[in-house]
Amino acid sequence: MTCYGFDALPLPEYLDDETLVADGAGRYAVRLTTAPTRRPGANEIDVSGVPRGACVVRVVYPADDAVLAAAKPAVRPLF
């Protein structure tokens, strides 16, 4: 997961298979924050440099449409 500013450049922080931590149900929740806690396993991306922009979620699986359909990201803004 990588976030981009309006200038189309990626922020220096990102999460991938090595750094994401799943909850007990096998789901991943990622928090975009301007005040990260920096605790291990927090699944946070510091967007303080560009608090408005776009976030890209890329899910890569084998060519199996059923698995890909089941893995669609659900985005829920928290204010």
C-alpha positions as CSV (number, residue, x, y, z in Angstrom):
1,M,0.0,0.0,0.0
2,T,1.5,3.3,-1.1
3,C,0.2,6.8,-0.7
4,Y,0.8,9.5,-3.3
5,G,0.5,13.3,-3.0
6,F,-1.2,15.5,-5.5
7,D,2.2,15.9,-7.2
8,A,2.0,12.2,-8.1
9,L,5.1,11.3,-6.1
10,P,4.9,8.5,-3.6
11,L,5.4,9.2,0.1
12,P,8.5,7.6,1.6
13,E,6.5,5.2,3.9
14,Y,4.5,2.2,2.6
15,L,3.2,-1.2,3.8
16,D,3.7,-4.5,2.1
17,D,3.5,-8.2,2.8
18,E,6.5,-8.0,5.1
19,T,5.2,-5.1,7.2
20,L,1.4,-5.6,7.3
21,V,0.0,-7.3,10.4
22,A,-3.4,-9.0,10.1
23,D,-6.1,-9.0,12.8
24,G,-7.4,-12.3,14.3
25,A,-9.9,-12.7,11.4
26,G,-7.3,-12.5,8.7
27,R,-8.1,-8.9,7.7
28,Y,-5.8,-5.9,7.4
29,A,-6.6,-2.5,8.7
30,V,-4.3,0.4,7.7
31,R,-4.5,3.8,9.3
32,L,-3.3,6.9,7.4
33,T,-2.3,9.4,10.0
34,T,-0.5,12.7,10.5
35,A,0.6,11.5,14.0
36,P,1.9,8.0,13.8
37,T,2.5,6.1,17.0
38,R,5.5,4.2,15.5
39,R,4.6,1.0,17.5
40,P,5.4,-2.3,15.8
41,G,2.4,-3.9,14.0
42,A,0.4,-0.6,14.0
43,N,-0.2,-0.7,10.2
44,E,0.2,3.1,10.0
45,I,1.4,5.3,7.2
46,D,2.6,8.7,8.0
47,V,0.9,11.1,5.6
48,S,1.8,14.3,7.5
49,G,3.9,15.6,4.6
50,V,1.0,15.4,2.2
51,P,-2.3,15.0,4.2
52,R,-4.4,15.2,1.0
53,G,-3.7,12.9,-1.9
54,A,-4.5,9.4,-3.1
55,C,-3.8,6.0,-1.6
56,V,-3.2,2.9,-3.9
57,V,-4.1,-0.6,-2.7
58,R,-2.7,-3.3,-4.9
59,V,-3.7,-6.9,-4.3
60,V,-1.6,-9.5,-6.1
61,Y,-2.8,-13.1,-6.3
62,P,-2.5,-15.9,-8.8
63,A,-4.8,-15.7,-11.8
64,D,-7.9,-16.9,-9.9
65,D,-10.8,-14.5,-10.2
66,A,-12.6,-16.0,-7.2
67,V,-9.7,-15.3,-4.8
68,L,-9.3,-11.8,-6.3
69,A,-13.0,-11.0,-5.9
70,A,-12.9,-12.1,-2.2
71,A,-9.9,-9.9,-1.6
72,K,-11.3,-6.6,-2.7
73,P,-10.3,-3.8,-0.4
74,A,-13.0,-2.2,1.7
75,V,-12.2,1.5,2.4
76,R,-13.8,3.0,5.4
77,P,-12.8,6.6,6.2
78,L,-12.5,7.5,9.9
79,F,-12.8,11.1,10.9
